[in-house]
């Protein structure tokens, strides 16, 4: 009897210890460093400088890209985001007390950004990139809080997400966090070979934390968690491929630090123009970054890369086929008979990386759906590329894609009509 009593007490102690250990983990409780500034104690000039710094942090963190409203109002929320587990809508983060974050403190914002925990204890879905923001500095969060508080409140209700089971159960996110959420301050291994210091450390912070590049460019597992061992090696998002942006992957497609700097600043490069989900990144974020920060990003992403290589174009004598004839009929007017392109309209196909990707989906989507005319940074403008989905059937599309891949991309011409039909809807 006594032995059973002792065993029972020991069992209760084990359970109690397990509960004590688990509660902080499951509640998301974690250290919150003290605020670096008290806006109430700042004079008007100091407050204005803090707000301006927060505006820059918001742009570097690309907040508007997800929290923009359907009518273009920044931070009012409503933008639908398609994920493998369902549709999530960007939320209202204006100072509205009923629909936004008007009642939040800077501690509340820090907890949401770093731990994915709302002031009421609710969980944010990991589509909100707290798995990257978890390493934000408290000073950056405080500046961001001051900026968001300075915005006009927009009384716009949030839309509930439409997610598959079990992701539609918010409390279950606590268990997801227990397994997959990084600890504050943890960062993936450096993209290149150098130890993080100086400009390299700044580039790493901008890429891995504020810019949260890995959220789109890192493959995810079945639980929607990023696969750390394939960091930045490319992932399909909303039907398009966010390509490999490791130093090796970029070099294989001919990218240099100079090319990346121009691309992030203007949306233009010898490798192409910003399309798909990268266009909002330019529009809301990278075009506003300082030259020093853009340079730090480019240097970090290309650090330790081998010399850039580009496929040698195949001579036309070896490529005359149905795809060649389709190209001359539909594409040569803008891209040139030999793919030479035209300034401010289309980059040369010999350097355009879309045809160099092993996965053909981006090439198919661009030809099928076209690209709308849109403003780029400064006075630049993306010329419209018409859609050919209604003019070419899947077989003709495959022939054209194979011609482009083989002649300029260094890829095999093995795309079938069936593969074309599998590419997601426009």
Secondary structure, DSSP 8 states (H G I E B T S, - for coil): -HHHHHHHHHHHHHHHHHHHHHHHHHHT-------S--GGGS-HHHHHHHHHHHHHHHHHTTHHHHH--TTS-TTS---EEEETTEEEE----SS-TTTSSTT--HHHHHHHHHH-B-TTS-B--TTS-HHHHTT--HHHHHHHHHHHHHS----------EE-TTTT-GGGHHHHHHHH---TT-----SSSS-S-HHHHHHHHIIIIIS-THHHHS-B-TTS-B-GGGTTS-EEETTEEE---SHHHHHHTT--HHHHHHHHHHSEETTEE--TTHHHHHHHTGGGS-HHHHHHHHHHHHTT-----------GGGT-SHHHHHHHHHTHHHH-TTS--BTTTB--TTT-GGGG-SS-HHHHHHHHH-B--EE-STT-EE--B---TTTS-HHHHHHHHHHHIIIII---S---HHHHHHS---
